Amino acid sequence: MSVEPVKEVWQGKTVWEGVVHVFDLEGHPRATRAYAWSHLVGDTGERRRFYAVLHLGGIRSPLDAVRAAIVAERRAAR
């Protein structure tokens, strides 16, 4: 496992900044790696949301994983 710092900026503003844990996988039929991170949510910051994204398709880096999660979250909120 390793830890990678990630900062996603959109239109000059930081959308997300933190660390992503990178795990090598064994036994998965297609993915060789996974990315995981969490962040505080809500107005009070008392809850934590956890994310895990497989290294598949267009996901080739911790930044790709964070971007995909942000897009999926925004689409679900519509």
C-alpha positions in Angstrom: 0.0 0.0 0.0 1.1 3.6 -0.7 -0.4 7.0 0.0 -0.6 9.6 -2.7 -1.5 13.3 -2.2 -4.2 14.5 -4.6 -5.6 18.0 -5.3 -8.4 18.4 -7.8 -8.9 21.9 -9.1 -11.9 23.0 -11.2 -12.1 26.5 -12.7 -9.4 27.7 -10.4 -11.0 26.4 -7.2 -10.0 23.4 -5.1 -12.8 20.8 -5.3 -11.1 18.2 -3.2 -7.7 17.8 -1.5 -6.4 14.9 0.6 -4.6 11.6 0.4 -5.6 8.5 -1.5 -4.5 5.1 -0.4 -3.4 2.9 -3.3 -3.7 -0.9 -2.8 -2.4 -3.7 -5.0 -5.1 -6.4 -5.5 -4.7 -10.1 -5.8 -7.3 -12.4 -7.1 -9.6 -9.8 -8.7 -10.6 -11.0 -12.2 -9.7 -7.7 -13.9 -8.3 -5.0 -11.5 -4.8 -5.1 -10.2 -5.1 -2.0 -8.0 -7.7 -0.1 -6.0 -7.9 3.5 -4.6 -9.5 4.5 -1.4 -10.0 7.7 0.6 -12.5 9.4 2.9 -13.6 12.9 3.8 -15.9 14.6 6.3 -19.4 15.5 5.0 -22.3 17.6 6.2 -22.4 21.1 7.8 -21.0 19.9 11.1 -18.4 17.6 9.6 -19.4 14.9 12.0 -19.9 12.2 9.4 -17.3 10.6 7.2 -17.9 9.3 3.6 -15.7 6.5 2.3 -14.8 5.9 -1.3 -13.2 2.9 -3.1 -12.5 2.9 -6.9 -11.0 0.1 -8.9 -8.1 0.6 -11.4 -10.3 -0.2 -14.4 -11.3 1.5 -17.7 -10.3 5.1 -17.6 -9.2 5.0 -14.0 -5.4 4.9 -14.2 -4.3 7.1 -11.2 -5.5 8.3 -7.8 -6.5 11.6 -9.4 -8.6 9.7 -12.0 -10.3 7.9 -9.2 -11.2 11.1 -7.3 -12.4 12.7 -10.5 -14.7 9.8 -11.3 -16.1 9.8 -7.7 -16.8 13.5 -7.9 -18.6 13.2 -11.3 -20.7 10.2 -10.0 -21.6 12.1 -6.9 -22.7 15.2 -8.8 -24.8 13.1 -11.3 -26.5 11.2 -8.4 -27.4 14.6 -6.8 -29.4 15.7 -9.9 
